[in-house]
Amino acid sequence: MVSIAMLVIMAGCAAYLFLKGTLVQGVTMIFNAMIAGFAAFGFFDLLAKHLVKYSPGIAVWAPMICFLLLFVLVFAILQAAAMQIGKEKVDFGKLPEQIGRPVAGVILGYIVTGHVLVAAAMAPLPSQYPYARFDGRNPNPANPSKALLSPDGFVSSLFGTVSAGSLSPLGEPRSFAMLHAGFVDRLYLNRAGGKDVPLMTETEAIKVPSKDGVWEAPENLRDAEGKPVSSQAGRNLMLVRVEIRKAALKDAGKFTLSQFRLVCGPKTAAGVMAAKGEAVYPAGYIGAGNRLQTKPLGEVISVEASKVSGESLTIDLAFQVPTGLTPALIEFKRNNVAKVSAVASAENAPQPIPFGAPAPQPQAAPEPEAQPQAEQPAQPSGSEDRPNRPRQRRGLSDVSRSVTGDVGEEN
């Protein structure tokens, strides 16, 4: 169905330019469509955030609306400007015009179709729309199905290649190809759980340790059946600790492993955030008995907030990280992203935690033992009338203890 719609759009553009346009107009429209697409990819996130603030009810539709709005609006403005600039008709001759017009129309239709498919993939529709990119029950990120000529993959890859950043953040350069690695795949995998699984969260849902939150899986790691788990060829099996905030479990308490993504970048990059990333999806998570629980990426996992002790739910996710790359970002659902820590050394690697168990907290430093007191001299007269003052407690004040819980919590 998508292939037919794509052919219809391409044929319509080719027919329009052949009958009504010129070769110059066709080439101009191609460049205008590409520039409009760059604006849509670069700013739809920023615009969607503002739209959600004013209309929370359309939050799940906001990315698609903003993406299409930017594409159409910028394209219309550029076309209007081009028509004003190029009022005089340029004719390259009969044969070049007859061949060039339909060719330009086909290219234009291909680019337009790619942006339409990307926008449709952003919508909260079943994962088989606009086309079935993955198997609904057990999606395999390494083997996606693609539309005819993959126009959606082409336009997203093109922007990731030509842009130095996603254009939305200011300050540190951030590559679209890093922040949105495997953009089209993630749009479909984020919807793999069906309509009952939220695609985004209202509030920030995840946090990660600032230190020693990523480490290589222990050599004695076993799966649920007791079989040894090893790294795949050309990959390193790593564990990444993620904490899901209890306050966000309204939207984050039902998820699939396909909604988690570990974005990895080159180890040698001076600014990894400006490089091209590769998205890796979980092989499983640490479960009971510190064994690796493997589940299909599309299987729904549910957590009840009432059964979570503490302020967050801890999950140690296992990823097969390509050799030569290093973990940079962990992403969850559509709108949660956090920088992960550097890979911990073998000596500092933490012990895995079964899914749902509270994260271990560092022990507070013990108070020094009291030294034997020397015999005190006789107190002056009247001291017996003074009330005994309580001994002051060493360490944190009562206010600090109430804030920190008497321990230092890592974020």
Buried (B, 14 or more C-beta within 10 A) or exposed (E): EBEEBBBEBBBBBBBBBBEEBBBBBBBBBBEBBBBBBBBBBBBBBBBBBEBBEEEEEEBBBBBBBBBBBBBEEBBEBBBEEBEEEEEEEEEEEEEEBEEBBBBBBBBBBBBBBBBBBBBBBBBBEEBEBBBBBBBBEEBEBEEBEEBBBBBBBBBBBBBBEEBEBBBBEEEEBBBBBBBBBBBBBBBBBBBBBEEEBBBBBBEBBBBBBEEBBBBBBBEEBBBBEEEEBEBEEEBBBBBBBBBBBBBBBBBBBBBBBBBBBBBBBBEEBEEBBBBBBBBBBBBBBBBEEBBBBBBBBBEBBEBEEEEBEBBBBBBBBBBBBBEEBBBBBBBBBBBBBBBBBEBBEEEEBBEBBBBBBBBEEEEBEEEEEEEEEEEEEEEEEEEEEEEEEEEEEEEBEEEEBEEEBEEEEBE
